[in-house]
């Protein structure tokens, strides 16, 4: 199977793990036996993980969902402050300290309308009336020195790119402006489909005899717990059979193909050089079929053993997974060990994944110390590689009167940036039923040259619901999407160019060519 097959193996197993969220309700109706208890524990673990995230960002997620269904007008202001001596020597400090950028963004996802206006003041030099918009059918742009909007209709986008650069674009590219408004998240109906379809598949295709249960007393943190020990043991033949059936099912799943196409179109929007979404989905399906046909090329000489220990509330408090994978006559061992110390207001999760072969041993690990306080949450997440902390995230989120204050910092290992580096974010947000405001400050500190005094970036935002997002009048358009190269050259050289030079001369005193 090789590396390509292994990639399909990892992607597919990951898809099933995520898409099976919600199977709790399904398994809850089953009889109490080792297989169902094991699967329910795994489903609960996934659901709990997402639940922890949703608790911490409840207001943000609710506002995001609201903004997906309503027309929102947002004003965003960006300023910076610096006391860096190097900027002062170059005369840039006052320019930075006395500059601001204002953005007005209108967005109506449901009706496929988005607008943006830019106004900037850079040390006394003003730039205004830069406006753009996009709908499901056309995109437009106007600049301070022209009156009309230059537009390119969706139907003309591919041929327009071919006119500009015939070597890179042949005019047959798939360009869909509606993808600008598509969310990368699956729809509710898609999630429900996978809950039913793939949780049922997992339950029906894992053999009952692969599971067993027992009671065992274990120690997690400072607590001794009488736990349920749930074990799944699969032979190499059982793994091959399960994966072969899984890959074939996914390759024949039209709903999955549709989702991949949608995801690829959203990911590649604005990049016409990317492969078409249809080709990407087709290639993925072909890879799945190839992986199913050649599954024996990946060996599992020791099978797979996965053990989870659950407490009285069905939380997984300890995990031990071991397997070996053979590819091209090379065998590597994979071991996952973890614990979760859970109390009423805190959860400390500690996991290590060890990869071993004939030449090396590598350990990736993370620790999540999650705490609920009287006014919010205090969390620390650490990612490790071979006992070295790659980075540590500290997050403190509190409710203060009507606002939510979120302060976070990310500490990077000195090997990643030559010297230790910490990025800071300080924010305060207010979410009401139909509007939201926020202030955010970003800065860094390496303990030597970069500090909060040397450079700070400030962002403020004010968003509110409106009846509709207004678009410019259709009679004030220049359709450049249907121009040939001679017409484009004439338009920019004879009309746009002179107006640009006049504008530059009036505002900056320095005429220049367009």
Buried (B, 14 or more C-beta within 10 A) or exposed (E): BEEEBBEBBEBBEEBBBBBBBBBBEBBEEEEEEBBBBBBBBBBBBBBBEEEBEEEBBEBBEBBEEBBBEBBBBBBBBBBBBBBBEEBEEEEBBEBBBEBEBBBBBBBBBEEBBBBBBBBBBEEEEEBEBBBBBBBBEBBBBBBBBBEBBBBBBBBBBBBBBBBEEEEEBEEEBBBBBBBBBBEEEBEEEBBEBBBEBBBEBBBEBBBEEBBBBEEEEBEBBEEEBEBBBBBBBBBBEBBBBBBBBBBBBBBEBEEBBEBBBBBBBBBBBEEBEBBBBBEBBBEBBEBBBBBBBBBEBBBBEBBBBBBBBBBEEBBBBBBBBBBBBBBEEEBBBBBBBBBBBBEEEBBBBBBBBBBBEEEEEEBBBBBBBBBBEEEBBBBBBBBBEEEEBBBBBBBBBBEEEEBBBBBBBBBBBEEEEEEBBBBBBBBBBBBEEEBBBBBBBBBBBBEEEBBBEBBBBBBBBBBBBBEEBEBBEEEEBBBBBBBEEEEBEEBBEEEBBEBBBEBBEEEEEEEEEE
